[in-house]
Amino acid sequence: DAWADGRLDVGAEHLGSAAIFRRLAGAFEAAAQVVSGPRILIGLPPGARHELGALAFAVTLRRRAFHVVYLGADVPLTSWVEAVADTGATAAAIGVVSPADVGSADETRIALIAASPSLVIAFGGMAASALQLDQTDGRQILLPDRVTDARDVLGRTIEPMTASPESETNRPR
């Protein structure tokens, strides 16, 4: 807010953001990585660089024993598609922080649907509501603003799609 209001210059905002990023990255690495269960890709579309919310979301999911693959900021379309294929991801969560990110987030959505029609694609961030999602089949979802609420919504969405009778009691929570 201080940066947006002109009370804080860009350098100070970058200094603060870098400090927060380092702490979040440390928390992500400290959380135990789950090697089984559904994989969730998290990142930002091409051109988007404000990744603190996406990384905070990744930390929250990882702490709840989801298998998280964090792609980071400014992920090219081809890299999103390759990551889904390479990891066998069940879901992708895409951060849409500013209005400038909406077009590339929509292009990412279209590319992912074409490459993997069964993939759950979730969108979060301040500008995500500007996307025109097809929410009829439950595979394109708009996440709530709070990362813990978003984690719960995504978890409830993908768990029924990946549950099998033998794994129901053994799946990490």
Residue, then its C-alpha position, 0 to 999 in steps of 0.5 A: d500500500a505504501w508503495a502504491d500510495g507513493r510513500l515508499d520508493v521502488g527500491a525500498e519495496h524491492l528490498g522488503s519483497a526480497a526479504i519476504f521472498r527469502r523467508l518464504a523460500g526457506a519455509f517452502e524448503a523446510a516443509a517436507q516434500v511429499v513424493s506420492g499423491p496428486r501433484i500441484l504446479i504453482g506459478l505465474p503466467p508469462g510476464a507476471r513477476h509478483e510471486l509472493g502470494a503464489l509462493a505463500f500458497a505453495v508453502t501452505l499447500r506443502r505444509r499440508a502434505f500436498h506434493v507441490v512443484y513450484l515453478g515461480a514467476d514469468v513461466p512461459l506457456t511451453s514450460w507450463v505444458e511441459a511441466v504438466a506432462d513431465t510431472g503428471a500434475t493433477a492441478a495447476a494454480i496460476g497467480v493473477v496479481s495485476p490486470a496486466d496478468v489477465g491476458s497471459a493467464d487466460e492464454t496459459r489456461i487455454a494451452l493447459i486445457a488443450a494439452s491436458p483436458s483433465l487438469v484442474i486449473a485454479f486461479g488466485g490473486m487480486a486480478a483473477s476474478a477478471l478471467q472468464l472461467d468455465q466452472t461447469d465441470g469443476r476443473q476451472i476454479l477461482l480461489p479465495d483471497r486468503v491462502t489458507d482458504a484457497r488451500d482448502v478449496l483446491g484440496r477439496t477439489i482435487e482429493p475426490m478426483t485422485a482418491s482410490p479405495e485403497s489409498e483413502t486411509n493412507r493419504p497424507r492430510 
